[in-house]
Amino acid sequence: MISFNMLVPELDEFLTGLGGSKYLGAILGMFALSSLLVRPISGKMTDSIGRVPVIIFGSIVNVAMSVLYLFIYSIPQFLGLRFAHGISAGFQPTGLMAYLADVIPSEKRGEAMGLIGVFISAGIAIGQPLGSGIANAYGVDVLFYSGIAFAFIAFAMVLFLKETLKEPKQFKAKDLMIKSKDLFDRDVVFPFLIVLCMAFSYGDLLTIIPDYSTHMGIKNQGVFFSYFVFSSMFVRLVMGKVSDSLGRIKSLKIGGLITLIGMILFVFVDSKTSFFTIATILGIGAGVSSPTLIAYTVDLCKAENRGKAMSTYFIGLEGGIALGAFLTGAFYNNVAENIQIPIYLSLIASILAFVLLFITKPFGISQTD
């Protein structure tokens, strides 16, 4: 997570330096799009050849793509690399979440996902301000070398994982052939829709916040996400366990309401204090919702389809991020007068996610889940 996220705050400026300011939405959009496209493949392979090979492949791609940032000199090269880099995120989390679902007892699923979320959040919280700090102090090349180092450390660590899939199969070329049944796990359509809406807001914010920070006179463009992530971390420690007893739907309603309040307040932000307060509120909302959604996805899927179910979840996640990023880039287009438009788009997505939590019957889901 550190290797991915330490690059994010500085890529806007890097792409602008290449003359690509009008493509800012593609920084996350291309990454999320490729990740989304390979999800059905990674899900199918996770359920056939095993969890660990999928994680290792994603880690290898991450190291290779991290190296290539040092050799980018044009806009097409940059966008192509962002697309290729997203493939790693299409494999690693799918295999990892299926691996964790195998080893975590069902009665502690929410608690465990909350704890896992703490480590994910820590990667974001450390990565983004660290990346900005390194770039500001030593330049972007040193930032890229640092990203390579963290990517390699992650790769070395996954080599020690032991396979959890019973009777994994040998890889065959036909495993890359995707049928319609491999694309989507219908058992998890409800969490898919919720995460799609919530991720739209996240992709929107990831794209606009670096420029919004500059607009607010904040030099370190990763500080907003530090507030977001640290507040999320503390909440995840508690709410993951709470969702095991309170129920997934009730927990999601709490998270959805907090996020909605944060987005409403964002419309009226007028100072650095309110800016960082909103980051904290949104982090709390994400800290409640994210581990609950992952646990709920595992609750609803069949054991033999865990790879496909997690693939479906991440398709919603990356699809939402990509859509949010691309629409933000299109409406904002690096024009200061348009900077509020993405905030309104995020507010609409947050309203939709919250409303969906009260319309569970068509999905065969009880409000008591």
Secondary structure, DSSP 8 states (H G I E B T S, - for coil): -HHHHTTHHHHHHHHHHTT-GGGTHHHHHHHHHHHHHHHHHHHHHHHHT-HHHHHHHHHHHHHHHHHHGGG--SHHHHHHHHHHHHHHHHHHHHHHHHHHHHHS-GGGHHHHHHHHHHHHHHHHHHHHHHHHHHHHHH-HHHHHHHHHHHHHHHHHHHTT----SSS-----GGGG---HHHH--GGGHHHHHHHHHHHHHHHHHHHHHHHHHHHTT-S-TTHHHHHHHHHHHHHHHHHHHHHHHH-HHHHHHHHHHHHHHHHHHHTT--SHHHHHHHHHHHHHHHHHHHHHHHHHHHHHS-GGGHHHHHHHHHHHHHHHHHHHHHHHHHHHTT-GGGTTHHHHHHHHHHHHHHHHTT--GGGT--TT-
